[in-house]
């Protein structure tokens, strides 16, 4: 069976991310986020593209993910399964604001992955959505680049490695981070590798 290679890439900085706000579909890369994505793309241009050869480039529907792909010189296909969590009534609001106005609701959301105090999607529901998509990619023999959100990558790692749901809180994903998963069909493996020399 041919191996599947999946590179999950976190989109660049947005104003919402820098200000610890719950983001939405319309959030765009801020000036610093765009500069960083372009710089990362330039730095990898001598290595056949820093993301390597690929058969498909997919992106969350969010503007920031699409803009990150474009900054890397990629033309993504939108994949709904890679969308960020639906924060519903919290979209656009800051952690600080929610902590002041709805402290118990924020505590519930941070401590219980099944909770939906904002009325949108639970973290567990995001993991289930992303997990179904990941399971569908195993054994397809494709090299896929997927530009998405930090939370999506965190729950993807939890699902891929069959970790307890609570472990997602211990996975930090910075803007423009790249996580590589590979599969021969039965399960996913997390692959950490050094950058190739020019």
Beta strands, then each sheet from edge to edge (+ up, - down):
strand 1: 4-10
strand 2: 56-59
strand 3: 77-78
strand 4: 143-148
strand 5: 178-183
strand 6: 188-191
sheet 1: 3+ 2+ 4+ 1+ 5- 6+
end
